[in-house]
Amino acid sequence: MRRFKIVIVILVSLCIIPVCFSSVLGEIPTVFTPINRSGDAASGLGMRRGINIGNALEAPQEGVWGVYIEDDYFRIIKEAGFDTVRIPIRWSAHAESYPPYRIYDDFLQRVDHVVSKALEQNLITVINVHHYEEIMYDPEAHRERFIAIWRQIAEHYKDYPETLYFELLNEPSYNLVDRIWNELVEETVKVIRESNPTRKIIIGPTRWNSVYKLEALKLPDDENIIVTFHFYTPFEFTHQGAEWVSPSPPIGRKWIGTEGEKKQIRDELDIAVKWARKHGNITLFMGEFGAYSKADMDSRIRWTSFVVKEAEKRGIAWCYWEFCSGFGAYDPVTGRWREGLLNALVSSKHYVSVETDAGSILGAGWYEEGSYATIRVVETSIGFPVTSVFDHFEGLRPEDRLIDTGVVELYVDGPRVIKAVWRKDYTLLLGTVAAVCVIAVVAVFLYRSRVKTK
């Protein structure tokens, strides 16, 4: 009897092991090969494609937010295909709180070093006033100090190359309303022009540099003004899981690239373009855009690539947020770019990806606009005794070409994502169970026959 029980245990185990093994086989990752290639940039400025070195000099102290600017960063940025770097700076934390509001020498020397290293790489270098939170809540009390800080910055850098640009203030908001901001812009630009008559000055609207507040922005009569806006649409996607946002958008939202999703981005960019044309073709600069690392990487790549290409089609210069922190395109630990994000920023190609719950898919990656991406399911039937059988692709469009079972050619006119749908086939499992039952019955019969003969 004991031998009979052992036989049954072995038979059951033989049924279970293939099922477990099948689940492991289903975890083969999607394959893609990013290609790093610079595309065309449409802006009339030398400033076209940039990146922010955020969370460094705009932190309360450089390094406390995890980023200390290394000299080699600027070479890395330049060689990757960028022509511009934006350096956010919290001057207000390094200046006296009483007249004449002197900027501390040691901090100014540190900024000098960083700016010089950027300019040595022939990068257009944007410095701004960043995280001056006090002026947002009490603008009248900080008006004099803000202007004094800019007077010192302008005087100090007056002999620097014209490729050093000034940006007045990052994301004016809260009590710094349109009327007060417009007055402050006019007064500050006059002060800067005393020592820098032709330097580029970047100015943005209120409500965190929103395109929806461009109409309220009043600009000085100055041909060297650039207008900036920031772009994080849809916010629920780009800021999901962001710890500094309250309430924080829930994690898990994807950006697939549906017609509705793409229209939302195009419409918002068009607001900026129409405003710029209405006011004499003012040069536009998308000074910040990016998706936080809590979003899935494929969605971040698709969103970034689409925003970049739509901005460039409209002649909008841009500056990705940011280099090597929570939104970072560069990994400072490995010393390498996150290739998918880098390609999204500097490649002329579009990203094609496939979602799948089983099997292995070939063909995802980067493709030229107007081409076809061949997507192929490596094996259309996998697993034992429960088999996953490829059924169909979801997300195909009329212009796509279905070549064979598990093979499709996708027309690439932007980021594309499709899903490979699988169904479960229990035929082998049922056959295995039936075989086990037959063996068990035979074993019982033989055992009883043997007992009777004794």
Secondary structure, 3 states (H helix, E strand, C coil): CHHHHHHHHHHHHHHHHHHHHHHHHCCCCCCEECCCCECCCCCCCCCCEEEECCCCCCCCCCCCCCCCCCCHHHHHHHHCCCCEEEECCCHHHHECCCCCCCECHHHHHHHHHHHHHHHHCCCEEEEECCCCHHHHHCHHHHHHHHHHHHHHHHHHCCCCCCCEEEECCCCCCCCCCHHHHHHHHHHHHHHHHHHCCCCCEEECCHHHHCHHHHHHCCCCCCCCEEEEEEECCCHHHHCCCCCCCCCCCCCCCCCCCCHHHHHHHHHHHHHHHHHHHHCCCCCEEEEEECCCCCCCHHHHHHHHHHHHHHHHHCCCEEEECCCCCCCCCEECCCCEECHHHHHHHHECCEEEEEEECCCCEECEEEECCCCEEEEEECCCEECCCCEEEEEEEECCCCCCEEEECCEEEEECCCCEEEEEEEEEECHHHHHHHHHHHHHHHHHHHHHHHHHHHC
